[in-house]
Amino acid sequence: MDAPAPDVTLALTDAFLRTYVSLGGDPAGLPPQAPALRWLRKLRVPLRVLNLNNLVLPSMQLTALVSALASPAMAPLLREVESLSYNFGELDDQRGSLVLHLITAALPGLRAVELLGNRVGDNTCGLVRDMLRSGRPALQRLKLGDNQISDLGAVLLSAGLAANSHLVQLHLGSNAVGDAGVTALSQALLENTTLTSLGLRGNTYGAHGANALALLLHHNSAIVDLQLRRSAERLEGND
């Protein structure tokens, strides 16, 4: 009887892609038979981590990469990925939507997503809302700090949280979430007792948002980690 395959975690890093994949030779984007993807298909154990940090690609090339990764041939390799990070990749809402398509199409076992230090905004939050509502995948940790998310994005995320029973950590630090967004999040979490960690450091909310958070803490004891420091500009102003 064959021994079981070892539990291997492989990060698909920027260096890996730039070494094994030709990203500039074909004006249509990623070549369909890129050496990296051919090599990855030969692996006998599935990936656990997909790391695309610092990978800056034009929309056309990112579209090609996502299409290749979401192809049926890659499904055995990616179906058990638990963590996806695409930090500091200059993702805007258009390219952020491509990453979310990869998540819904090819990463059913995903539990953690980091999109830190990009330029994603409210449109991306609308897609995340739909993902949270469906529970597919059943995300547990979501970090969207240092982006361009406003009150509207926070309201959209709130709608997803109201129907979600999986997410335990949501970090939105260093965005542009004001009183309306924080109030919407607080109201959604009055009914959601799954989330235990909420990060709002470096946003623009004031006294009204702080009051909503105080009410939330009074009624929801599940939240044990709440990061609240506001932006320096707001702290120096008149609340």
KAWOLIN-V58310 format. One record per backbone hydrogen bond with DSSP energy under -0.5 kcal/mol. NH is the residue of the N-H (numbers start at 1). CO is the residue of the C=O. E is the energy in kcal/mol with one decimal. If there is no record, write none. Layout:
# KAWOLIN-V58310
NH,CO,E + NH,CO,E
This chain:
# KAWOLIN-V58310
8,6,-1.0 + 10,8,-0.5 + 12,10,-0.6 + 13,11,-1.4 + 17,13,-2.4 + 18,14,-2.7 + 19,15,-1.7 + 20,16,-2.5 + 21,17,-2.5 + 23,21,-0.8 + 27,25,-0.6 + 29,26,-2.4 + 31,22,-0.7 + 34,31,-1.3 + 36,20,-1.0 + 38,34,-2.2 + 39,35,-2.5 + 40,36,-2.6 + 41,37,-1.9 + 42,38,-0.6 + 42,39,-1.1 + 43,40,-1.7 + 47,77,-2.6 + 49,10,-0.5 + 50,83,-2.9 + 51,49,-0.6 + 52,50,-0.6 + 52,85,-3.2 + 54,87,-3.1 + 55,52,-1.6 + 56,54,-1.0 + 57,55,-0.7 + 62,58,-2.5 + 63,59,-2.5 + 64,60,-1.8 + 65,61,-2.4 + 66,62,-2.8 + 67,63,-2.4 + 68,64,-2.2 + 69,65,-2.6 + 70,66,-2.3 + 71,68,-1.1 + 74,71,-1.6 + 75,71,-0.6 + 75,72,-0.9 + 77,74,-0.9 + 78,74,-1.8 + 79,75,-1.8 + 81,78,-1.9 + 82,48,-2.6 + 83,48,-1.5 + 84,112,-2.6 + 85,50,-2.2 + 86,114,-3.0 + 88,116,-2.9 + 96,92,-2.8 + 97,93,-1.9 + 98,94,-0.9 + 99,95,-1.7 + 100,96,-2.2 + 101,97,-1.8 + 102,98,-2.0 + 103,99,-2.0 + 104,100,-2.4 + 105,101,-2.5 + 106,102,-2.3 + 107,102,-0.5 + 107,103,-1.5 + 109,79,-0.5 + 110,107,-1.5 + 111,82,-2.5 + 112,82,-1.9 + 113,141,-2.3 + 114,84,-2.2 + 115,143,-2.7 + 117,145,-1.8 + 118,115,-0.5 + 119,91,-3.2 + 125,121,-1.6 + 126,122,-1.7 + 127,123,-1.3 + 128,124,-2.3 + 129,125,-2.7 + 130,126,-1.6 + 131,127,-1.7 + 132,128,-2.8 + 133,129,-2.5 + 134,130,-2.0 + 135,131,-1.8 + 136,131,-0.8 + 139,137,-1.9 + 140,111,-3.0 + 141,111,-2.1 + 142,169,-2.3 + 143,113,-2.5 + 144,142,-0.5 + 144,171,-3.1 + 146,173,-3.0 + 148,120,-2.9 + 154,150,-2.0 + 155,151,-2.5 + 156,152,-2.3 + 157,153,-2.5 + 158,154,-2.2 + 159,155,-1.7 + 160,156,-1.4 + 161,157,-2.5 + 162,158,-2.1 + 163,159,-0.5 + 163,160,-1.0 + 164,161,-1.5 + 168,140,-2.8 + 169,140,-1.8 + 170,197,-2.5 + 171,142,-2.3 + 172,170,-0.5 + 172,199,-3.3 + 174,201,-2.9 + 176,149,-2.8 + 178,176,-0.6 + 182,178,-2.4 + 183,179,-2.7 + 184,180,-2.0 + 185,181,-2.2 + 186,182,-2.6 + 187,183,-2.4 + 188,184,-2.2 + 189,185,-2.1 + 190,186,-0.6 + 190,187,-0.7 + 191,188,-1.0 + 192,188,-0.6 + 193,191,-0.7 + 196,168,-2.3 + 197,168,-1.8 + 198,225,-2.7 + 199,170,-2.5 + 200,198,-0.6 + 200,227,-2.7 + 202,229,-3.6 + 203,200,-1.0 + 203,229,-0.5 + 204,177,-1.4 + 205,177,-0.9 + 210,206,-2.2 + 211,207,-2.4 + 212,208,-1.9 + 213,209,-2.0 + 214,210,-2.1 + 215,211,-2.1 + 216,212,-2.0 + 217,213,-2.5 + 218,214,-1.6 + 219,215,-1.4 + 220,216,-2.4 + 221,219,-0.6 + 223,220,-0.6 + 224,196,-1.9 + 224,222,-0.7 + 225,196,-1.9 + 227,198,-2.3 + 228,226,-0.6 + 231,203,-2.9 + 235,231,-2.2 + 236,232,-1.8 + 237,233,-0.7 + 237,234,-0.6 + 239,237,-0.7
